[in-house]
Amino acid sequence: MCELSSEPDEYVPFSHLVLGRIRNPEIPIETLETDSKRSLFKLFHTAADYGEANGSMGCEKKYGQTCEIPAQKLLNMPVLRFWRALSSMLGLQFHDNV
């Protein structure tokens, strides 16, 4: 989440879909601390905030030791680049309508 938030354009369209869920205004952050089902959501939200504020180098410093697989290796970057090019040429947009 930190990496996606620090460089969202690098991971489009995946970053926009995931970060849109993490930044869901319908889920008040204050309630997340007491709701055990949402504790992982709170962790993701915190990491996304940190990435946005501190950039990719900040993410590396804070989460580098505990992050087993960086986003660059976890995601299929050639496919993301293909989708970015395709959406740019054809004007495609991705939406999460859930």
Backbone torsions as a table, in degrees:
resi	resn	phi	psi	omega
1	MET	NA	-38.9	180.0
2	CYS	-60.8	-48.1	-179.0
3	GLU	-64.9	-42.5	179.2
4	LEU	-60.4	-39.5	-178.3
5	SER	-77.5	-29.4	-178.8
6	SER	-74.3	-30.9	180.0
7	GLU	-139.6	65.5	-174.3
8	PRO	-60.9	-33.1	-179.0
9	ASP	-66.9	-24.6	178.3
10	GLU	-68.8	-26.8	-173.1
11	TYR	-115.4	16.5	177.6
12	VAL	-63.0	139.6	3.9
13	PRO	-88.9	-9.7	-176.6
14	PHE	-56.1	-45.6	-176.9
15	SER	-61.7	-40.5	-178.3
16	HIS	-66.8	-37.6	178.6
17	LEU	-68.4	-47.4	-177.0
18	VAL	-69.7	-48.1	-178.7
19	LEU	-66.1	-28.8	174.7
20	GLY	-62.9	-36.1	176.8
21	ARG	-73.1	-42.4	-179.3
22	ILE	-64.7	-36.5	-178.0
23	ARG	-94.8	26.3	-178.2
24	ASN	-60.2	114.0	-178.3
25	PRO	-69.2	-12.7	179.8
26	GLU	-79.0	-11.0	179.1
27	ILE	-109.1	103.8	179.8
28	PRO	-67.7	129.1	-176.6
29	ILE	-62.1	-32.6	-177.7
30	GLU	-59.3	-34.4	-177.7
31	THR	-78.2	-13.7	-174.1
32	LEU	-70.4	-26.6	-177.9
33	GLU	-69.7	-27.7	-177.3
34	THR	-100.4	-12.2	-177.7
35	ASP	-97.1	106.2	-175.6
36	SER	-62.7	-27.7	179.1
37	LYS	-69.1	-22.4	-176.0
38	ARG	-107.5	8.8	-177.7
39	SER	-63.5	-35.6	176.9
40	LEU	-66.9	-38.3	175.7
41	PHE	-59.6	-44.0	179.0
42	LYS	-60.7	-42.5	177.9
43	LEU	-60.8	-45.5	178.3
44	PHE	-63.1	-42.6	-179.7
45	HIS	-63.1	-43.2	178.2
46	THR	-62.1	-44.1	179.4
47	ALA	-64.8	-39.0	178.3
48	ALA	-65.1	-42.3	176.8
49	ASP	-61.2	-43.0	-179.0
50	TYR	-63.7	-44.6	179.2
51	GLY	-62.2	-41.4	178.8
52	GLU	-64.2	-38.7	-176.9
53	ALA	-80.6	-31.1	-169.9
54	ASN	-116.4	-5.4	177.8
55	GLY	73.3	-179.8	-174.3
56	SER	-66.4	-33.9	177.9
57	MET	-67.2	-37.0	175.9
58	GLY	-64.0	-39.5	177.8
59	CYS	-62.5	-43.7	-179.8
60	GLU	-61.5	-43.4	-179.5
61	LYS	-65.7	-44.4	-175.3
62	LYS	-78.7	-42.7	-172.1
63	TYR	-112.7	-3.8	-174.9
64	GLY	-56.7	-37.4	-178.9
65	GLN	-73.1	-30.8	-175.8
66	THR	-102.0	-13.3	-179.8
67	CYS	-82.6	110.7	-176.2
68	GLU	-71.2	-38.4	-177.3
69	ILE	-132.5	114.3	177.2
70	PRO	-64.5	154.7	-177.8
71	ALA	-56.5	-37.5	179.6
72	GLN	-58.6	-31.9	179.7
73	LYS	-94.2	-26.1	-178.6
74	LEU	-74.7	-39.5	-177.9
75	LEU	-94.9	152.1	177.6
76	ASN	-83.5	91.4	-174.1
77	MET	-63.4	-38.8	176.4
78	PRO	-59.6	-37.0	178.3
79	VAL	-68.2	-41.5	177.5
80	LEU	-62.6	-40.8	177.1
81	ARG	-63.6	-39.9	177.1
82	PHE	-60.0	-47.6	-179.5
83	TRP	-63.6	-37.9	177.2
84	ARG	-62.8	-45.9	179.7
85	ALA	-63.9	-45.5	180.0
86	LEU	-62.7	-45.1	-179.4
87	SER	-67.2	-33.1	177.5
88	SER	-67.0	-44.2	-178.7
89	MET	-70.1	-38.8	-174.6
90	LEU	-102.6	-4.6	-179.1
91	GLY	71.6	28.7	179.6
92	LEU	-74.1	147.8	174.7
93	GLN	-132.7	146.7	178.4
94	PHE	-109.1	137.2	-179.5
95	HIS	-134.1	148.1	174.0
96	ASP	-105.0	104.1	-175.3
97	ASN	-99.7	24.8	-179.9
98	VAL	-80.2	NA	NA
